[in-house]
């Protein structure tokens, strides 16, 4: 019993520490982004995408959320709705401190995917995929699907002994 308990405690500790280290989409979707946008990891960066009206802002930070200067950098976003071809491509230019900014005619719907590409001086080019307005309900369903399977197996095993 104590060996099982130790395994459970270790697994729980790993589960808690994993999202912080891995910076998964679920992790970013579960925290509040500093500017109210959506965050993704791109190589050594955290990118936060904020769309408003005809403007796209991309905030760049490191893994500790320290601002990365975008001076001299370039970027672009490719906007795609559904599974079709990219509808639009918008160039991003440095716009102060850690921001790359672009303007264009685009629409963001729940089916919109925005792929951001950035290249900062003396750094490798990076990209990140944003799927705005993704339903948080999808992420919440995963653990529930696993529970019934585990519970049923336990009951079947119990009945076999009687």
PAZAPA-4460 file (N, C-alpha, C; in steps of 0.05 Angstrom, whole numbers, plus 32768, in hexadecimal, padded with zeros to 4 digits):
% residues 162
    n_x    n_y    n_z   ca_x   ca_y   ca_z    c_x    c_y    c_z   seq   type   mol
   8011   7FE8   8000   8000   8000   8000   8011   8019   8000     1      X     A
   8027   8019   8010   8037   8031   8011   8046   8036   7FF7     2      X     A
   804C   8021   7FE8   8059   8024   7FCE   8046   8031   7FBB     3      X     A
   802D   8028   7FBB   8018   8034   7FAA   8014   8052   7FB1     4      X     A
   8013   8057   7FCA   8010   8073   7FD3   8027   8085   7FC9     5      X     A
   803F   807B   7FCB   8056   808A   7FC2   8054   808F   7FA4     6      X     A
   804B   807B   7F95   8048   807E   7F78   8033   8094   7F72     7      X     A
   801D   8093   7F80   8008   80A7   7F7C   8012   80C3   7F83     8      X     A
   8020   80C6   7F99   802A   80E0   7FA1   803E   80EA   7F8C     9      X     A
   8050   80D8   7F82   8063   80E0   7F6E   8055   80E9   7F55    10      X     A
   8041   80D9   7F4C   8032   80DF   7F33   8024   80FA   7F36    11      X     A
   8018   80FF   7F4E   800A   8118   7F53   801E   8130   7F51    12      X     A
   8036   812C   7F5D   804A   8141   7F5D   8052   8147   7F40    13      X     A
   8056   8132   7F30   805E   8136   7F14   8047   8144   7F04    14      X     A
   802F   813C   7F09   8018   8148   7EFB   8017   8166   7F01    15      X     A
   801D   816D   7F19   801C   818A   7F21   8033   8199   7F14    16      X     A
   804A   818D   7F13   8061   819C   7F09   8063   819C   7EEB    17      X     A
   8057   8188   7EDE   8059   8185   7EC1   8050   819D   7EB1    18      X     A
   8037   81A7   7EB5   802E   81BD   7EA3   8040   81D6   7EA4    19      X     A
   804B   81DC   7EBB   805C   81F3   7EBD   8075   81EF   7EAC    20      X     A
   8081   81D7   7EAD   8099   81D2   7E9E   8093   81D0   7E80    21      X     A
   807C   81C3   7E79   8076   81BE   7E5D   8069   81D5   7E4F    22      X     A
   805C   81E6   7E5E   804E   81FD   7E52   803C   81F4   7E3B    23      X     A
   802A   81E2   7E41   8017   81D8   7E2E   8002   81EC   7E28    24      X     A
   7FF2   81E7   7E12   7FDC   81F9   7E0C   7FC8   81FA   7E23    25      X     A
   7FC4   81E2   7E2F   7FB1   81E2   7E46   7FBB   81F3   7E5D    26      X     A
   7FD6   81F3   7E61   7FE1   8204   7E76   7FDC   8221   7E70    27      X     A
   7FE3   8229   7E58   7FDF   8246   7E50   7FC2   824E   7E51    28      X     A
   7FB0   823B   7E49   7F94   8242   7E49   7F89   8244   7E65    29      X     A
   7F97   8237   7E78   7F8D   8237   7E94   7F96   8250   7EA4    30      X     A
   7FAA   825E   7E99   7FB3   8276   7EA8   7FAA   828F   7E99    31      X     A
   7FA9   82A5   7EA8   7FA1   82BE   7E9C   7FBA   82CA   7E8E    32      X     A
   7FB8   82D0   7E74   7FCE   82DC   7E66   7FCF   82FA   7E6E    33      X     A
   7FE8   8305   7E70   7FEB   8320   7E7A   7FDB   8335   7E6B    34      X     A
   7FD6   8332   7E51   7FC7   8346   7E42   7FAC   833C   7E39    35      X     A
   7FA3   8326   7E44   7F88   831B   7E3E   7F87   830C   7E24    36      X     A
   7F9E   8305   7E18   7F9E   82F7   7DFF   7FA2   82D9   7E04    37      X     A
   7FAC   82CB   7DEF   7FB1   82AF   7DF1   7FCF   82AA   7DF0    38      X     A
   7FDA   829A   7E02   7FF7   8296   7E02   7FFE   827A   7DF7    39      X     A
   8015   827A   7DEA   8020   8261   7DE0   803F   8262   7DE3    40      X     A
   804C   824B   7DE2   8069   824A   7DE4   8073   8248   7DC7    41      X     A
   8089   8256   7DC2   8097   8254   7DA8   80B5   8255   7DAE    42      X     A
   80C1   823D   7DAE   80DE   823C   7DB4   80E3   8247   7DCF    43      X     A
   80F5   825B   7DD1   80FC   8267   7DEB   80E8   827C   7DF4    44      X     A
   80D3   8281   7DE5   80C0   8296   7DEB   80A5   828D   7DF4    45      X     A
   8098   829F   7E03   807B   829D   7E07   8070   82B4   7DF5    46      X     A
   805D   82AC   7DE4   8050   82C0   7DD3   8033   82C3   7DDC    47      X     A
   802B   82DC   7DDF   800F   82E1   7DE6   8002   82F1   7DCE    48      X     A
   7FED   82E5   7DC3   7FDF   82F1   7DAC   7FC6   82FF   7DB6    49      X     A
   7FC4   8319   7DAE   7FAC   8328   7DB5   7FA2   8334   7D9B    50      X     A
   7F88   832E   7D95   7F7C   8339   7D7C   7F66   834C   7D85    51      X     A
   7F65   8363   7D78   7F4F   8376   7D7D   7F4B   8387   7D64    52      X     A
   7F32   8389   7D5C   7F2A   8398   7D44   7F3B   838D   7D2C    53      X     A
   7F4B   839E   7D20   7F5B   8395   7D09   7F79   8394   7D11    54      X     A
   7F7E   8390   7D2B   7F99   8391   7D35   7FA1   8377   7D42    55      X     A
   7FBA   836E   7D3E   7FC4   8357   7D4B   7FDD   835F   7D5A    56      X     A
   7FDE   8358   7D74   7FF5   835E   7D84   8001   8343   7D8E    57      X     A
   801B   8341   7D8C   8029   8329   7D95   803D   8331   7DAA    58      X     A
   8038   832A   7DC3   804A   8330   7DD9   805E   831A   7DDC    59      X     A
   8077   8320   7DDF   808D   830C   7DE0   809A   830D   7DFC    60      X     A
   809C   82F6   7E09   80A9   82F4   7E23   80B9   82DA   7E23    61      X     A
   80CB   82D7   7E37   80D9   82BE   7E3A   80C9   82AB   7E4C    62      X     A
   80D5   8294   7E53   80C5   8280   7E62   80BF   8289   7E7F    63      X     A
   80CD   829E   7E88   80C7   82A9   7EA2   80B5   82C1   7EA0    64      X     A
   80AA   82C5   7E88   8098   82DC   7E83   80A6   82F7   7E85    65      X     A
   80C0   82F8   7E81   80CF   8311   7E7F   80CC   831B   7E62    66      X     A
   80C7   8335   7E5F   80C3   8340   7E44   80DC   833D   7E33    67      X     A
   80D8   8335   7E19   80EE   8333   7E06   80EB   834A   7DF3    68      X     A
   8101   835A   7DF0   8100   8371   7DDE   80FD   8368   7DC1    69      X     A
   80E9   8373   7DB3   80E4   836A   7D97   80F1   837D   7D83    70      X     A
   8100   8391   7D8D   810D   83A4   7D7B   811E   8396   7D65    71      X     A
   811A   839D   7D4C   8129   8391   7D36   811D   8376   7D2E    72      X     A
   8108   836D   7D3B   80FC   8354   7D34   80E6   8357   7D1F    73      X     A
   80DE   8341   7D13   80C9   8341   7D00   80B6   8329   7D06    74      X     A
   809E   832A   7CFC   808C   8314   7D00   8076   8315   7CEC    75      X     A
   8066   8300   7CEC   804E   8300   7CDC   803B   82EC   7CE8    76      X     A
   8021   82F0   7CE3   800D   82DC   7CEB   7FFF   82D3   7CD2    77      X     A
   7FF8   82BA   7CD2   7FE8   82AE   7CBC   7FCE   82A7   7CC9    78      X     A
   7FB8   82B1   7CBD   7F9D   82AD   7CC9   7F8E   829A   7CB7    79      X     A
   7F84   8284   7CC4   7F76   826F   7CB5   7F5B   826A   7CC4    80      X     A
   7F46   8267   7CB4   7F2C   8260   7CC0   7F25   8244   7CB8    81      X     A
   7F20   8233   7CCC   7F19   8217   7CC6   7F31   8209   7CBB    82      X     A
   7F2C   81F6   7CA8   7F42   81E6   7C9D   7F4C   81F1   7C82    83      X     A
   7F41   8207   7C7A   7F48   8213   7C60   7F64   821E   7C5F    84      X     A
   7F6B   822A   7C48   7F85   8237   7C45   7F85   8250   7C56    85      X     A
   7F9E   8259   7C5E   7F9F   8272   7C6C   7F92   8289   7C5D    86      X     A
   7F81   8298   7C6B   7F71   82AD   7C5E   7F81   82C7   7C5C    87      X     A
   7F93   82CA   7C6F   7FA0   82E4   7C71   7FBB   82E1   7C7E    88      X     A
   7FCD   82F3   7C77   7FE7   82F3   7C84   7FEC   8310   7C8B    89      X     A
   7FF3   8315   7CA4   7FF8   8331   7CAD   8014   8333   7CB8    90      X     A
   8023   8347   7CAE   803E   834B   7CB8   803D   8359   7CD3    91      X     A
   8050   8351   7CE4   8053   835D   7CFF   806D   836D   7D00    92      X     A
   806B   8384   7D0D   8083   8395   7D10   8086   839B   7D2E    93      X     A
   809F   83A0   7D37   80A3   83A7   7D53   8092   83C0   7D5A    94      X     A
   8086   83BF   7D72   8075   83D5   7D7A   807A   83DB   7D97    95      X     A
   8093   83DF   7D9F   8099   83E5   7DBA   809F   83CD   7DCB    96      X     A
   80B1   83D0   7DDE   80B8   83BB   7DF1   80B8   839F   7DE6    97      X     A
   80A4   838F   7DED   80A3   8373   7DE5   808C   836D   7DD3    98      X     A
   8084   8380   7DC2   806C   837C   7DB1   8073   837C   7D94    99      X     A
   8067   836A   7D85   8067   836B   7D68   804A   8370   7D60   100      X     A
   8045   8383   7D4E   8029   838B   7D48   8024   838C   7D2A   101      X     A
   800C   8384   7D22   8005   8386   7D06   7FE7   838D   7D04   102      X     A
   7FE0   8398   7CED   7FC4   839E   7CE9   7FBB   8392   7CCE   103      X     A
   7FA2   838B   7CCD   7F97   837F   7CB4   7F7A   8379   7CB7   104      X     A
   7F6E   8370   7CA2   7F52   836A   7CA2   7F4F   834C   7CA7   105      X     A
   7F46   8345   7CBF   7F43   8329   7CC6   7F2B   8325   7CD9   106      X     A
   7F22   830D   7CDB   7F0C   8306   7CED   7F15   82EF   7CFE   107      X     A
   7F0F   82F0   7D18   7F16   82DA   7D2A   7EFC   82CD   7D33   108      X     A
   7EFA   82B3   7D2C   7EE2   82A3   7D34   7EED   828B   7D44   109      X     A
   7EDB   827B   7D4F   7EE5   8263   7D5E   7EF4   8250   7D4C   110      X     A
   7EF1   8252   7D31   7EFF   8240   7D1F   7F19   824C   7D15   111      X     A
   7F20   8265   7D1E   7F38   8272   7D14   7F51   8266   7D21   112      X     A
   7F65   8262   7D10   7F7F   825A   7D19   7F92   8270   7D10   113      X     A
   7FA3   8279   7D23   7FB7   828E   7D1C   7FD2   8282   7D22   114      X     A
   7FE3   8282   7D0D   7FFE   8278   7D11   8011   8290   7D10   115      X     A
   8020   8294   7D26   8031   82AB   7D28   804E   82A2   7D23   116      X     A
   805D   82B2   7D13   8079   82AD   7D0E   8088   82C5   7D18   117      X     A
   809E   82C1   7D27   80AE   82D8   7D2F   80CB   82D2   7D2B   118      X     A
   80DA   82E8   7D25   80F7   82E5   7D22   8103   82FE   7D2F   119      X     A
   8111   82F9   7D45   811E   830F   7D53   813C   830F   7D4C   120      X     A
   8149   8326   7D4E   8165   8327   7D46   8176   8313   7D55   121      X     A
   8188   8305   7D46   819B   82F2   7D51   818D   82DA   7D5F   122      X     A
   8174   82D5   7D58   8165   82BE   7D64   8159   82AE   7D4D   123      X     A
   8154   8295   7D52   8146   8284   7D3E   8129   828D   7D3B   124      X     A
   811F   8289   7D23   8102   828F   7D1F   80F1   827B   7D2E   125      X     A
   80DB   8284   7D38   80C9   8272   7D48   80AC   8276   7D3E   126      X     A
   809C   8262   7D43   8080   8264   7D3C   806E   8258   7D52   127      X     A
   8056   8261   7D53   8043   8256   7D66   8027   8256   7D59   128      X     A
   8017   8243   7D61   7FFC   8240   7D56   7FE7   8248   7D6B   129      X     A
   7FD6   825B   7D64   7FC1   8264   7D77   7FA6   825C   7D6B   130      X     A
   7F95   8251   7D7C   7F7A   824B   7D73   7F67   825A   7D86   131      X     A
   7F62   8273   7D80   7F52   8284   7D93   7F36   8278   7D98   132      X     A
   7F2C   8280   7DAF   7F11   8279   7DB8   7F0D   825B   7DBA   133      X     A
   7F22   824C   7DBF   7F20   822F   7DC2   7F10   822A   7DDC   134      X     A
   7EFE   8218   7DDA   7EED   8212   7DF0   7EFC   8204   7E06   135      X     A
   7EFB   820E   7E1F   7F08   8202   7E35   7EFA   81E8   7E3D   136      X     A
   7EE2   81E4   7E34   7ED3   81CB   7E3B   7EE1   81B3   7E30   137      X     A
   7EED   81B5   7E18   7EFB   819E   7E0C   7F11   8194   7E1F   138      X     A
   7F20   81A6   7E2A   7F36   819D   7E3B   7F2B   8191   7E55   139      X     A
   7F14   819A   7E5E   7F09   8190   7E77   7EFD   8173   7E74   140      X     A
   7EF5   816C   7E5B   7EE9   8152   7E57   7EFD   813B   7E5A   141      X     A
   7F16   813F   7E53   7F29   8129   7E52   7F2A   8118   7E6C   142      X     A
   7F2E   8124   7E83   7F2F   8113   7E9B   7F16   8103   7EA1   143      X     A
   7EFE   810D   7E9A   7EE5   80FF   7E9F   7EE3   80E6   7E8E   144      X     A
   7EEE   80E6   7E76   7EED   80CE   7E65   7EFC   80B7   7E71   145      X     A
   7F12   80BD   7E7F   7F23   80A8   7E8A   7F17   809B   7EA3   146      X     A
   7F08   80AB   7EB3   7EFE   80A0   7ECD   7EEC   8088   7ECA   147      X     A
   7ED7   8089   7EB9   7EC5   8072   7EB8   7ED4   8058   7EB1   148      X     A
   7EE7   8059   7E9F   7EF6   8041   7E96   7F04   8035   7EAF   149      X     A
   7F12   8045   7EBE   7F21   803B   7ED6   7F0D   8031   7EEB   150      X     A
   7EF7   803E   7EEF   7EE3   8036   7F03   7ED7   801B   7EFC   151      X     A
   7ED0   8017   7EE2   7EC2   7FFE   7EDA   7ED5   7FE6   7EDC   152      X     A
   7EEE   7FEA   7ED6   7F01   7FD4   7ED8   7F03   7FCA   7EF4   153      X     A
   7F03   7FDD   7F07   7F05   7FD6   7F23   7EED   7FC5   7F2C   154      X     A
   7ED5   7FCC   7F23   7EBD   7FBD   7F2A   7EBD   7FA1   7F1E   155      X     A
   7EC5   7F9F   7F04   7EC5   7F85   7EF7   7ED8   7F72   7F06   156      X     A
   7EEF   7F7C   7F0D   7F04   7F6C   7F1B   7EF9   7F62   7F36   157      X     A
   7EEB   7F73   7F43   7EE0   7F6C   7F5D   7ECB   7F56   7F5A   158      X     A
   7EBA   7F57   7F46   7EA5   7F43   7F42   7EB1   7F28   7F3A   159      X     A
   7EC7   7F28   7F2D   7ED3   7F0E   7F24   7EDA   7EFD   7F3C   160      X     A
   7EE2   7F08   7F53   7EEA   7EF9   7F6A   7ED3   7EEC   7F79   161      X     A
   7EBB   7EF6   7F75   7EA4   7EEC   7F84   7E95   7ED6   7F77   162      X     A
***
